[in-house]
Amino acid sequence: MKVLNESVFESAEGYHAARIPGIVLSADGTLTAYCELRRSGSDWAVIDIGVKRSLDGGRHWSEREILVSGGKNDTVNNPLMIADGNTLHFFRCLNYSRVFYMKSTDGGRSWGEERELTERIRECTGDFFWSCIATGPTHGLCLSTGRLLVPLWLAFNREDPKSHHPSAVSLLYSDDSGESFSTGEIFGGLNDPSEFCIAELGGKTLINIRHENEEKCRAVGEITPDGRFSDIRFLKALPDPVCCAGMCSAGDEILFSNCEDEKERIKLTLKRLDGKFNITERLLLSEKGGYSDIAVNPETREAVILFERDNKIFCNTVLL
């Protein structure tokens, strides 16, 4: 692997910070990238969601569009997209308490009416009390079966409804292209599991989970077709400072990006993994880092990685 290009995707002009990047690839080769544009440093800042597109593998980007605005008061958080051909599915949250969804059938150039999924999620999660909710972030997945998968994390603190701890994770899914949704198992088998990434490989859906256990590494495993978490284990070969990571399938392997350190958000590294999460190659992208996400173009054998650094979001194009 080698870096072909690096650029600043989002400088956060007019904002305090650009954070929480996500990226998807449409069937026509268009990259759609998105992020939170924060007016202060807090997770509860007034936040807008910015979007850009690239037609040349991330080397050049369109002008920024504001897809959803927080106005003067609201936290629009945890944007997530899924690419299904040239259809884009977009999910986002409002004040960590409500979930919304809308769809574009023309690669994000226009969008259908947004609708709220919060009550449906509460119906599916039943008696499980949750006070905060967030999708993803990064990107979701359209399986080869057509099922849409959206990672969810749920905080359940009765004394402090704004706290992100303690937490559990689940999965939001649809088998009819977003017309209806259900949730899978609520999994709390780790200490505060939260943001996790997913990839399909060899007929399995692999997962990679952020958590706050004493083991300062990623937890990995699978999600079964009915939304159950399976074979969850710690992987010491993937050290992590409790930070969101990116993961994407690339042929018969996986690409994984995270900060390769047990304590600090530094050493943003791209790794090539086999189906058992063994590392076959690694590439240091940046001495400083943060959240990241990956999209892979199988035709050009290029990966585009978005990652945080110094309150900006950088873009690397990497030849695989």
Beta strands, then each sheet from edge to edge (+ up, - down):
strand 1: 2-10
strand 2: 17-25
strand 3: 31-38
strand 4: 47-54
strand 5: 65-68
strand 6: 76-84
strand 7: 87-94
strand 8: 98-104
strand 9: 115-116
strand 10: 132-135
strand 11: 141-142
strand 12: 148-155
strand 13: 167-174
strand 14: 182-183
strand 15: 196-201
strand 16: 204-209
strand 17: 217-223
strand 18: 229-239
strand 19: 246-250
strand 20: 253-259
strand 21: 266-273
strand 22: 279-288
strand 23: 292-297
strand 24: 302-309
strand 25: 312-319
sheet 1: 1+ 25- 24+ 23-
sheet 2: 2+ 3- 4+ 5-
sheet 3: 6+ 7- 8+ 9-
sheet 4: 10+ 12- 11+
sheet 5: 10+ 12- 13+ 14-
sheet 6: 15+ 16- 17+ 18-
sheet 7: 19+ 20- 21+ 22-
end
